[in-house]
Amino acid sequence: METRVAIIGIIVEDKNSVGALNELLHEYGEYIIGRMGLPYRKKNINIISIAVDAPQDVIAALSGKVGNLPGVSAKTAYSNVISNE
């Protein structure tokens, strides 16, 4: 199975979506390399960066589900590193 390394950038504007976001990240936990979250109190938002190594369809599914949460935006940047696992 081919996997890719990618970064999913997430902006959380609606704190009511944090629980659902954490559930999604837990569901896809086997693919997550690391996570960094930054609360930006001045703007009342949270900025989260998720590094993943997964098949491209799994990355797209996670990013899409995250981006469909109310008050949450997600964008994905893919590396050119592809491996067979």
C-alpha positions, 0 to 999 in steps of 0.5 A: 500500500502506498503512503504519503507524508502530509501536513493538515493545517487546521483552524478552529473558530468554533470551540463547540467542535473541539470534541468532534475534532478530537474524536476524528483525530483519535479515529485516525491516530494510527496514521498521525506522526505528530500534532502541534496545537497553538491557542491564539487567544488574541483572535479566540481561535486555535491553530493545529498542525497534524503530520500524517503518513497514510494512503492518499485517500485516508489523508483526503478523508480525514481532511474532508471530515475535519473541514466539514465540522462547524467552524473548522477549516482544514487544508492539506499540503502533500510531500512528494515522499511516497513509500510502499508499506 
